[in-house]
């Protein structure tokens, strides 16, 4: 995957702490998810996180728990 998509991300220049909340509570992730919701490269970011099995942080508007669920669903439909 070409990492140049990151240059077009809505999170560029935002404090990374926003994307690494202290807990997996969805309420803690709302600020990051709101940024991701308007991001032009959200899908690429999510696919990047899924391919690397990112375990921490908000990627493509998803928490780690949500990414695990996506991967399980994909395995079931494959």
Secondary structure, DSSP 8 states (H G I E B T S, - for coil): --GGGGGG-TTTTS-GGGGS-SSS-HHHHHHHHHHHHT-TTHHHHHHHHHHHT--SS-BTTB-HHHHHHHHHHHHHH-
